[in-house]
Amino acid sequence: MSSQELGTTIRAWRDRTDPAQVGIDRTRRRRVPGLRRQELATLAGLSVEYLARLEQGRAAHPSAAVLAPLARALRLTDAERDHLFRLAGHAAPVAGAAGRHVTPLLHRIVDRLAGAAVAVFDVEWNIVLTNPLAVALLGPEATDPGPDGNAVRRQFLGAPTRFVSAPEDDRAFETAVVADLRWASSRYPADRGLAQLIAEMRGTSDRFDRLWERGEVAPFVSSAKTIRHPEVGDVRVACDVLADVRTALRLTVYSAEPDTPDGRALALLGAVGTQDLAR
């Protein structure tokens, strides 16, 4: 299909997207019915210039790495996501590979869990979606949707972190993560990204390789975490992982009991977000 049709379709989907659905204030008067081009570009991690070229039919064959975050930002359904890929000359995701598309339903669930910090991870433990409280709690580095935000790399390669763990807790977490990756690799044998991550980690981390050789298999379910926040101090949270049965996405919820010091710290972060509390 023509790049002109791709551009027209992207523009139509941008016009229909409600700014409030993606956390953008609608109180000010707006000239466009949906998202501004700058807003969509920011949400999808694209430059405004490149998005303009796409919409004007001047950018042929965008990569899958461009299309996936664009589909998430536009909150496309599975069928619409597949149509977007085909318009750009790509096949829709194949059987045997893990799904990574955040559906409108999953977006709505994240939107409604405002009292908890919520992050959505794909099968490789890449962040694909967060709510503002998750960014405030975990920090911008750990919630980066790029390679630096991958939870497996951060754990095994020693990236700075706000998580505070005893050595035995670290070992238990690493064992669970590696067992989860082995479980995922058997479930999604055709997933190239997952296979590449496992090969990379086996080649760069002796701890990961030793755990992989043990052959343990189990999906990751839950854990407890202590997060050392620079403004509110240590916060103890329950970390519960809920799987989307239609994809390989994991909805990860960090929560604390209300009316406890940890619950009050989370509520404070929810009120002020990423602002500097010392100001």
Phi, psi and omega per residue, in radians:
M1 nan 2.816 -3.029
S2 -1.351 2.660 3.070
S3 -1.142 -0.436 3.091
Q4 -1.121 -0.727 3.110
E5 -1.149 -0.673 3.083
L6 -1.042 -0.824 -3.119
G7 -1.105 -0.741 3.132
T8 -1.092 -0.685 -3.131
T9 -1.181 -0.781 3.120
I10 -1.052 -0.760 -3.135
R11 -1.116 -0.705 3.120
A12 -1.108 -0.728 3.122
W13 -1.186 -0.615 3.093
R14 -1.124 -0.731 -3.120
D15 -1.143 -0.494 -3.087
R16 -1.563 -0.207 -3.058
T17 -1.342 2.136 -3.125
D18 -1.274 2.105 3.140
P19 -0.973 -0.614 -3.125
A20 -1.100 -0.514 -3.140
Q21 -1.147 -0.469 -3.104
V22 -1.877 0.319 3.030
G23 1.426 0.388 -3.135
I24 -1.812 2.283 -3.097
D25 -1.137 2.266 3.137
R26 -1.844 0.194 -3.059
T27 -1.216 -0.538 3.116
R28 -1.407 2.656 3.141
R29 -1.145 2.376 -3.094
R30 -2.135 2.493 3.125
R31 -1.503 -0.340 -3.087
V32 -1.925 2.613 -3.097
P33 -1.260 -0.474 -3.107
G34 -2.112 -2.228 3.137
L35 -1.479 2.509 2.938
R36 -1.261 2.755 -3.138
R37 -1.057 -0.717 3.129
Q38 -1.068 -0.694 -3.121
E39 -1.143 -0.800 3.127
L40 -1.131 -0.719 3.130
A41 -1.033 -0.748 3.136
T42 -1.133 -0.785 -3.127
L43 -1.095 -0.616 -3.084
A44 -1.635 -0.045 -3.138
G45 1.241 0.548 3.138
L46 -1.973 2.804 3.000
S47 -1.363 2.632 3.109
V48 -1.082 -0.655 -3.112
E49 -1.108 -0.731 -3.134
Y50 -1.204 -0.719 3.105
L51 -1.082 -0.685 3.097
A52 -1.074 -0.731 3.102
R53 -1.097 -0.687 3.087
L54 -1.062 -0.853 -3.062
E55 -1.197 -0.464 -3.137
Q56 -1.597 0.051 3.113
G57 1.317 0.359 -3.096
R58 -1.801 0.027 3.114
A59 -2.125 1.825 -3.092
A60 -1.541 2.513 2.998
H61 0.977 1.021 3.020
P62 -1.081 2.622 -3.066
S63 -1.334 2.866 3.078
A64 -1.091 -0.527 3.114
A65 -1.171 -0.418 3.046
V66 -1.462 -0.721 -3.025
L67 -1.225 -0.653 -3.065
A68 -1.089 -0.897 3.098
P69 -1.182 -0.489 3.075
L70 -1.129 -0.747 3.105
A71 -1.105 -0.693 3.113
R72 -1.143 -0.778 -3.103
A73 -1.107 -0.599 3.135
L74 -1.486 -0.054 -3.140
R75 0.957 0.874 -3.127
L76 -1.326 2.630 2.975
T77 -1.274 2.994 3.093
D78 -1.029 -0.761 -3.122
A79 -1.132 -0.698 3.114
E80 -1.187 -0.689 3.080
R81 -1.043 -0.792 3.116
D82 -1.076 -0.695 3.122
H83 -1.112 -0.719 3.101
L84 -1.033 -0.788 -3.136
F85 -1.089 -0.742 -3.106
R86 -1.192 -0.663 3.091
L87 -1.042 -0.588 -3.121
A88 -1.521 0.081 3.088
G89 1.522 0.305 3.122
H90 -1.928 2.645 2.998
A91 -1.320 2.619 3.028
A92 -1.152 2.745 3.125
P93 -0.873 2.402 -3.016
V94 -1.598 2.791 3.031
A95 -1.108 2.491 -3.108
G96 1.623 -0.148 3.063
A97 -1.892 2.635 -3.092
A98 -1.329 2.435 3.051
G99 -1.314 2.458 -3.136
R100 -2.237 0.095 -3.074
H101 -1.476 2.191 3.087
V102 -1.434 1.938 -3.073
T103 -1.321 2.822 3.053
P104 -0.969 -0.630 3.114
L105 -1.068 -0.790 -3.140
L106 -1.162 -0.666 3.034
H107 -0.995 -0.782 -3.104
R108 -1.119 -0.687 3.116
I109 -1.091 -0.794 3.117
V110 -1.067 -0.746 -3.141
D111 -1.040 -0.605 -3.046
R112 -1.495 -0.166 3.133
L113 -1.695 0.880 -3.029
A114 -1.162 -0.425 -3.116
G115 -1.435 -0.058 3.127
A116 -2.171 2.748 3.025
A117 -1.478 2.180 -3.023
V118 -2.206 2.312 3.054
A119 -2.330 2.468 3.069
V120 -1.903 2.197 3.132
F121 -1.953 2.604 3.015
D122 -1.576 -3.004 -3.032
V123 -1.125 -0.409 3.125
E124 -1.611 0.066 -3.062
W125 1.173 0.605 2.902
N126 -1.522 2.435 3.021
I127 -1.236 2.243 3.054
V128 -2.062 -0.264 3.136
L129 -2.824 2.433 3.049
T130 -2.420 2.760 2.931
N131 -1.737 2.922 -3.059
P132 -1.013 -0.608 -3.123
L133 -1.175 -0.595 3.089
A134 -1.120 -0.719 3.111
V135 -1.121 -0.751 3.137
A136 -1.122 -0.670 -3.090
L137 -1.339 -0.866 -3.007
L138 -1.552 -0.377 -3.129
G139 1.692 2.668 -3.081
P140 -1.125 -0.529 -3.114
E141 -1.190 -0.768 -3.100
A142 -1.286 -0.289 -3.129
T143 -1.907 0.268 3.074
D144 -1.203 2.210 -3.134
P145 -1.256 -0.072 3.127
G146 -1.504 -3.014 -3.104
P147 -1.000 -0.556 -3.115
D148 -1.176 -0.338 3.126
G149 -1.592 0.030 -3.139
N150 -1.152 2.159 -3.032
A151 -1.168 -0.543 -3.138
V152 -1.225 -0.841 3.120
R153 -1.069 -0.756 -3.103
R154 -1.084 -0.686 -3.113
Q155 -1.227 -0.834 -2.994
F156 -1.526 -0.366 -3.101
L157 -1.815 0.113 2.954
G158 1.354 0.626 3.095
A159 -1.250 2.621 3.063
P160 -0.984 2.480 -3.070
T161 -2.576 2.701 3.031
R162 -1.577 -0.153 3.114
F163 -1.249 2.353 3.108
V164 -2.006 2.087 -3.044
S165 -2.416 2.507 2.943
A166 -1.269 2.716 -3.118
P167 -0.932 -0.691 -3.126
E168 -1.198 -0.556 3.081
D169 -1.219 -0.673 3.079
D170 -1.061 -0.779 -3.136
R171 -1.097 -0.729 -3.139
A172 -1.135 -0.722 3.139
F173 -1.135 -0.788 -3.129
E174 -1.108 -0.712 3.095
T175 -1.047 -0.763 -3.116
A176 -1.164 -0.692 -3.123
V177 -1.166 -0.753 3.138
V178 -1.168 -0.704 3.083
A179 -1.087 -0.640 3.101
D180 -1.146 -0.729 3.125
L181 -1.134 -0.660 3.094
R182 -1.162 -0.716 3.084
W183 -1.049 -0.773 -3.124
A184 -1.158 -0.650 -3.105
S185 -1.179 -0.521 3.081
S186 -1.354 -0.514 3.136
R187 -1.370 -0.576 -3.094
Y188 -2.179 1.226 -3.026
P189 -1.170 -0.357 -3.114
A190 -1.651 0.121 -3.073
D191 -1.444 1.895 -3.064
R192 -1.211 -0.713 -3.128
G193 -1.067 -0.719 3.116
L194 -1.143 -0.777 3.128
A195 -1.095 -0.684 3.130
Q196 -1.153 -0.697 3.117
L197 -1.107 -0.783 -3.129
I198 -1.085 -0.773 3.121
A199 -1.100 -0.735 3.119
E200 -1.063 -0.820 -3.085
M201 -1.206 -0.626 3.097
R202 -1.152 -0.517 -3.137
G203 -1.490 -0.269 -3.060
T204 -2.030 -0.292 -3.095
S205 -2.254 2.019 3.093
D206 -1.117 -0.648 3.137
R207 -1.097 -0.766 3.121
F208 -1.083 -0.804 -3.084
D209 -1.090 -0.704 3.130
R210 -1.126 -0.722 3.122
L211 -1.173 -0.663 3.118
W212 -1.100 -0.698 -3.122
E213 -1.150 -0.345 3.115
R214 -1.247 -0.378 3.023
G215 1.332 0.308 -3.124
E216 -1.269 2.477 -3.055
V217 -2.336 2.085 3.077
A218 -3.003 2.438 3.055
P219 -1.244 2.575 3.110
F220 -1.299 2.331 -3.058
V221 -2.038 -1.044 -3.077
S222 -2.813 2.869 3.060
S223 -2.836 3.043 3.018
A224 -1.989 2.491 -3.070
K225 -2.305 2.525 2.935
T226 -1.919 2.201 -3.099
I227 -1.995 2.165 3.125
R228 -1.630 1.702 -3.096
H229 -1.522 2.408 -3.063
P230 -1.151 -0.311 -3.089
E231 -1.921 -0.696 -3.054
V232 -1.839 0.010 3.096
G233 1.462 -2.771 -3.090
D234 -1.291 2.319 3.107
V235 -2.211 2.143 3.105
R236 -1.662 2.153 -3.091
V237 -2.268 2.651 2.932
A238 -1.474 2.376 -3.136
C239 -2.018 1.785 -3.095
D240 -1.897 2.302 -3.080
V241 -1.945 2.106 3.141
L242 -2.001 2.217 -3.080
A243 -1.575 2.433 2.970
D244 -1.456 1.989 -3.004
V245 -1.153 -0.339 -3.114
R246 -1.522 -0.273 -3.124
T247 -2.372 -2.978 3.042
A248 -1.805 0.285 -3.107
L249 -1.350 2.560 3.140
R250 -2.103 2.144 3.036
L251 -1.512 1.970 -3.057
T252 -1.903 2.098 -3.029
V253 -1.989 2.140 3.069
Y254 -1.815 2.025 -3.037
S255 -2.442 2.861 3.086
A256 -2.478 2.702 -3.138
E257 -1.107 2.369 3.078
P258 -1.087 2.740 3.079
D259 1.032 0.521 2.965
T260 -2.122 2.841 3.098
P261 -0.947 -0.702 3.127
D262 -1.187 -0.732 3.121
G263 -1.122 -0.691 3.122
R264 -1.198 -0.611 3.090
A265 -1.127 -0.731 3.086
L266 -1.106 -0.730 3.128
A267 -1.095 -0.673 3.104
L268 -1.121 -0.770 3.091
L269 -1.090 -0.649 3.107
G270 -1.128 -0.539 -3.125
A271 -1.358 -0.648 -3.041
V272 -1.832 -0.238 3.106
G273 1.135 -2.346 -3.065
T274 -1.626 0.219 3.113
Q275 -1.163 2.748 3.088
D276 -1.388 1.974 -3.061
L277 -1.241 -0.255 -3.128
A278 -1.399 -0.200 -3.092
R279 -1.363 nan nan
